[in-house]
Amino acid sequence: MYYNKVEICGVNTSKLKTLTDEEKQELLKRTRQGDEDARKKLIDGNLRLVLSIIQRFTNRRENLDDLFQVGCIGLIKAIDNFNTELCVKFSTYAVPMIIGEVRRYLRDNNSIRVSRSVRDLAYRALQAKEKLQASLNSEPTVEQIAASLGEAPEAVAAAIDAIVEPMSLYDPVYSDGGDSIYVMDQISDTDNTDESWLEEIALKEALKTLSGRERDIINMRFFKGKTQMEIASEIGISQAQVSRLEKGALEHIRKQM
């Protein structure tokens, strides 16, 4: 399948490098001092992070190469703007930057467009409708909404109709001379937050640092729901050894995260 391909933008994703936290900190310090070689190594060492993030957006059927390049732009911005003096992990800062860059790209490349002025009018009309409904205790007419805004009823009706059609979560619906408000800003998702993405990515990276046996035990224990006795029987060691390896692996994961 296309979205499971190994090579993206000429990069073999199966051979992407990973950096330890210590290596990242050292490269970030050297980058701050103008070391271009360190900056390149830092970018190369975080491409796996970019790949992990853009996979969240593949259900939109966007070109994966394009998403990867956009994600790399977010990564580079994170590297160039990261403050090494703050007690914050680089990935904690980089993940929102990369996600934000991808979201902007998806928003700006949306194929269904309604002019910003129409969206502004529609958003103001919806706000006026709520206020009128509260004061009148009934559904206001388009004429009443238009009168409260000082707009023509036809223009208000057309604007409301324009946003009734399905819209992308990344479409702007209102702008007041500053940052726009997007559809996704008006809804909430408690299951797929940036924080949960970051935790999942951090967990995957931590699991990669375990030994093969530790990783197998954690996988069977917590992802396949097997008991310690079942694991012990399957891999040929005692239940006490499984317990000891499990505790050691969990402690290692906690430190990594």
C-alpha positions as a printed Julia matrix, in Angstrom:
257×3 Matrix{Float64}:
   0.0     0.0    0.0
   1.24    3.51  -0.84
   1.11    4.77   2.74
   3.25    1.91   3.96
   6.05    2.6    1.52
   9.58    2.61   2.89
  11.13    5.39   0.81
   9.8     8.92   1.3
  11.36   11.9   -0.48
  14.34    9.71  -1.32
  14.83    8.79   2.38
  14.83    5.13   3.4
  12.61    5.33   6.48
  13.67    1.88   7.66
  17.17    3.25   8.22
  16.35    6.52   9.94
  18.74    7.37  12.75
  17.74    7.99  16.36
  19.53   10.18  18.89
  19.73    9.89  22.66
  18.65   12.87  24.78
  22.31   13.55  25.57
  23.22   13.58  21.88
  20.34   15.92  21.11
  21.38   18.36  23.83
  24.99   18.38  22.63
  23.98   18.91  18.99
  21.52   21.66  19.99
  24.29   23.5   21.85
  26.65   23.2   18.9
  23.87   24.35  16.56
  23.38   27.46  18.72
  27.08   28.17  18.19
  26.63   28.1   14.41
  27.79   24.54  13.75
  26.02   23.62  10.49
  27.22   20.01  10.64
  25.61   19.61  14.07
  22.4    21.16  12.74
  22.3    18.66   9.86
  22.89   15.73  12.23
  20.12   17.02  14.47
  17.7    17.17  11.54
  18.66   13.68  10.33
  18.37   12.3   13.86
  14.79   13.56  14.26
  13.3    12.49  10.92
  11.76    9.46  12.62
   9.83   11.9   14.86
   8.51   13.67  11.75
   7.48   10.33  10.24
   5.62    9.34  13.42
   3.63   12.59  13.35
   2.66   12.7    9.67
   1.28    9.16   9.85
  -1.54   10.69  11.91
  -2.65   12.66   8.85
  -2.58    9.92   6.21
  -6.34    9.34   6.47
  -6.74   12.57   4.49
  -5.12   10.81   1.51
  -2.58   13.58   1.09
   0.69   12.88  -0.7
   2.97   11.41   1.97
   6.1    12.9    0.41
   4.55   16.38   0.64
   3.51   15.86   4.27
   7.0    14.63   5.13
   8.62   17.7    3.59
   6.22   20.01   5.41
   6.9    18.16   8.66
  10.63   18.64   8.11
  10.05   22.4    7.8
   8.36   22.3   11.22
  11.29   20.3   12.59
  13.82   22.82  11.26
  11.83   25.7   12.79
  11.82   23.86  16.11
  15.59   23.33  15.96
  16.27   26.96  15.06
  13.98   28.34  17.79
  14.54   25.87  20.66
  15.86   27.41  23.87
  18.45   25.05  25.33
  18.4    26.93  28.64
  14.87   25.82  29.47
  14.27   22.5   31.24
  12.17   21.12  28.38
  12.83   18.07  26.23
  13.34   18.91  22.57
  10.59   16.52  21.43
   8.1    18.26  23.76
   8.78   21.5   21.9
   9.17   20.01  18.42
   5.98   17.92  18.22
   3.53   20.89  18.38
   5.72   22.81  15.9
   5.65   19.96  13.38
   1.9    19.36  13.87
   1.22   23.07  13.43
   3.18   23.21  10.19
   1.3    20.2    8.78
  -2.05   21.68   9.82
  -1.25   24.98   8.1
  -0.32   23.13   4.93
  -3.57   21.13   4.95
  -5.59   24.25   5.66
  -3.98   26.3    2.89
  -4.33   23.49   0.35
  -7.97   22.73   0.98
  -9.76   22.36  -2.39
 -13.15   23.67  -1.19
 -12.86   27.41  -0.52
 -15.26   30.06   0.71
 -14.02   33.64   0.76
 -12.87   34.98   4.1
 -15.38   37.87   3.99
 -18.25   35.38   3.6
 -16.97   33.29   6.48
 -16.63   36.41   8.65
 -20.21   37.41   7.91
 -21.5    33.89   8.55
 -19.7    33.66  11.88
 -21.03   37.06  12.98
 -24.51   36.03  11.85
 -24.37   32.88  13.98
 -23.27   34.91  16.99
 -26.07   37.42  16.41
 -28.55   34.58  16.05
 -27.61   33.19  19.46
 -27.99   36.6   21.12
 -31.34   37.27  19.47
 -32.61   33.82  20.33
 -31.77   34.43  23.99
 -33.48   37.82  24.08
 -36.53   36.89  21.97
 -36.97   33.37  23.37
 -37.66   32.25  19.81
 -35.84   31.5   16.56
 -34.9    34.85  14.93
 -35.56   35.39  11.24
 -32.86   36.15   8.69
 -34.25   39.7    8.48
 -33.84   40.19  12.23
 -30.29   38.84  12.14
 -29.42   41.04   9.17
 -30.92   44.13  10.86
 -28.84   43.57  14.0
 -25.68   43.39  11.86
 -26.58   46.2    9.48
 -26.26   43.81   6.54
 -28.59   42.91   3.67
 -30.77   39.85   4.42
 -29.72   38.27   1.11
 -26.03   38.52   2.01
 -26.61   37.03   5.47
 -28.66   34.15   4.07
 -26.0    33.41   1.42
 -23.2    33.47   4.0
 -25.0    31.06   6.32
 -25.76   28.73   3.41
 -22.09   28.82   2.36
 -20.9    27.3    5.63
 -23.67   24.73   5.91
 -21.79   22.55   3.42
 -19.18   20.19   4.9
 -16.0    22.07   5.79
 -12.5    20.94   6.57
 -11.44   21.11  10.19
  -8.62   23.34   8.97
 -10.82   25.97   7.28
 -10.87   29.46   8.83
 -14.39   30.56   9.83
 -13.66   33.99  11.31
 -10.94   36.63  11.27
 -10.9    39.93  13.12
  -7.67   41.46  11.88
  -5.54   38.99  13.81
  -5.24   35.24  13.98
  -8.1    33.39  12.35
 -10.43   31.01  14.16
 -10.72   27.6   12.54
 -13.45   24.99  12.65
 -11.25   22.68  14.72
 -10.88   25.48  17.31
 -14.63   25.29  17.95
 -14.73   21.59  18.79
 -12.89   19.39  21.24
 -11.4    15.92  21.07
 -10.38   14.43  24.4
  -9.02   11.24  22.8
  -6.58   12.57  20.19
  -4.85   15.54  21.77
  -1.34   16.77  20.99
  -0.36   15.57  24.46
  -1.58   12.03  23.79
   0.3    11.99  20.48
   3.46   13.1   22.22
   3.06   10.43  24.92
   2.54    7.71  22.32
   5.59    8.82  20.34
   7.67    8.99  23.54
   6.52    5.47  24.5
   7.46    4.05  21.09
  10.9     5.64  21.32
  11.38    4.32  24.87
  10.42    0.77  23.83
  13.12    0.84  21.15
  15.78    1.27  23.86
  14.84   -2.01  25.6
  16.56   -5.31  24.95
  14.81   -7.75  22.65
  13.62   -9.96  25.52
  12.39   -6.98  27.58
  10.5    -5.63  24.59
   8.88   -9.04  23.98
   7.79   -9.3   27.62
   6.27   -5.81  27.65
   4.51   -6.5   24.36
   3.02   -9.79  25.55
   2.19   -8.47  29.02
   0.56   -5.12  28.2
  -0.38   -5.26  24.52
  -1.45   -8.91  24.27
  -2.79   -9.22  27.84
  -0.84  -12.35  28.81
  -0.03  -13.28  32.42
   3.52  -13.61  33.71
   3.06  -17.38  33.97
   1.93  -17.59  30.32
   4.92  -15.51  29.22
   7.31  -17.61  31.28
   5.99  -20.79  29.68
   6.19  -19.32  26.18
   9.78  -18.01  26.32
  11.16  -20.73  28.62
  12.13  -18.87  31.8
  10.72  -18.73  35.34
   7.84  -16.5   36.39
  10.21  -14.76  38.82
  12.58  -13.9   35.96
   9.67  -12.52  33.93
   8.6   -10.38  36.89
  12.13   -9.05  37.38
  12.6    -8.25  33.68
   9.17   -6.61  33.5
   9.89   -4.35  36.49
  13.29   -3.4   35.1
  11.83   -2.62  31.67
   9.05   -0.47  33.14
  11.52    1.49  35.23
  13.71    2.03  32.17
  10.68    3.27  30.18
   9.74    5.71  32.97
  13.24    7.18  32.94
  13.24    7.5   29.17
   9.88    9.29  29.17
